[in-house]
């Protein structure tokens, strides 16, 4: 696999984690108009007991796994099976 830049790995992991956290925080208001969210929810700054990531994060995980297995390339047939 060659030399691996640990800083790159840390940034990648941070990106995936940040995306999952943002997805979970916004999952309760997904699809709502921003005006409605501001009026009835104010700011979303904390998780409640049932905050979970959505299919958006699951898709990002599947794509990341495919990129790892394919050494940076995605096999569309394998991706479609998942």
Backbone torsions as a table, in degrees:
resi	resn	phi	psi	omega
1	UNK	NA	-15.3	177.2
2	UNK	82.0	-170.3	178.9
3	UNK	-72.3	135.4	179.6
4	UNK	-112.7	126.1	177.9
5	UNK	-79.5	107.2	-176.9
6	UNK	-62.5	-32.6	177.2
7	UNK	-62.1	-40.3	178.1
8	UNK	-62.7	-43.6	179.6
9	UNK	-63.5	-42.9	179.0
10	UNK	-63.1	-41.1	178.5
11	UNK	-66.3	-40.0	178.3
12	UNK	-62.5	-47.3	179.2
13	UNK	-62.4	-40.3	176.9
14	UNK	-62.5	-37.7	178.2
15	UNK	-64.7	-46.6	179.7
16	UNK	-64.1	-44.3	-179.9
17	UNK	-65.7	-44.6	178.2
18	UNK	-60.7	-40.0	177.0
19	UNK	-63.3	-42.6	179.8
20	UNK	-66.1	-40.2	178.8
21	UNK	-65.2	-46.7	178.3
22	UNK	-61.6	-38.8	178.0
23	UNK	-63.0	-45.5	-179.9
24	UNK	-66.0	-41.6	179.4
25	UNK	-62.5	-38.1	-177.4
26	UNK	-90.9	-3.1	-173.5
27	UNK	-62.2	-31.5	-178.4
28	UNK	-73.6	-18.8	-178.2
29	UNK	-118.4	12.0	-179.1
30	UNK	-58.1	131.7	178.0
31	UNK	86.8	-8.6	179.2
32	UNK	-82.9	151.8	176.5
33	UNK	-68.9	141.4	-180.0
34	UNK	-54.8	-36.3	180.0
35	UNK	-62.7	-40.8	178.8
36	UNK	-65.7	-44.2	-179.3
37	UNK	-60.5	-46.5	-179.7
38	UNK	-63.1	-40.2	-175.7
39	UNK	-72.2	-41.6	-172.3
40	UNK	-104.3	-17.8	-177.2
41	UNK	-120.8	-8.5	-176.1
42	UNK	54.6	-121.0	179.7
43	UNK	-104.4	141.9	175.3
44	UNK	-97.9	105.0	-174.0
45	UNK	-124.5	0.2	-175.5
46	UNK	-148.7	155.6	174.9
47	UNK	-84.0	145.1	167.4
48	UNK	-102.7	178.2	-172.4
49	UNK	-60.3	-22.0	-176.4
50	UNK	-115.5	21.7	176.4
51	UNK	-72.7	125.3	180.0
52	UNK	-138.8	154.3	175.3
53	UNK	-72.0	161.7	-174.2
54	UNK	-107.8	-171.2	177.5
55	UNK	-62.5	-22.7	177.5
56	UNK	-61.1	-46.1	178.5
57	UNK	-68.4	-39.5	179.2
58	UNK	-60.9	-40.4	177.7
59	UNK	-65.3	-39.8	178.1
60	UNK	-62.7	-39.7	178.4
61	UNK	-64.0	-45.0	-179.5
62	UNK	-62.9	-42.2	178.7
63	UNK	-65.4	-42.8	178.9
64	UNK	-61.0	-43.3	178.4
65	UNK	-61.6	-41.2	178.9
66	UNK	-65.5	-38.2	177.2
67	UNK	-64.7	-39.0	178.4
68	UNK	-65.9	-47.8	-178.8
69	UNK	-64.8	-36.8	-176.3
70	UNK	-92.1	13.9	-179.0
71	UNK	51.9	45.9	177.0
72	UNK	94.8	-5.0	178.5
73	UNK	-115.2	150.9	178.9
74	UNK	-108.7	131.8	173.9
75	UNK	-91.3	108.1	-175.3
76	UNK	-57.4	-36.3	-179.1
77	UNK	-65.6	-44.9	178.8
78	UNK	-64.8	-41.6	179.9
79	UNK	-61.9	-41.6	179.9
80	UNK	-64.1	-30.1	-179.9
81	UNK	-71.7	-24.4	-178.1
82	UNK	-84.7	NA	NA
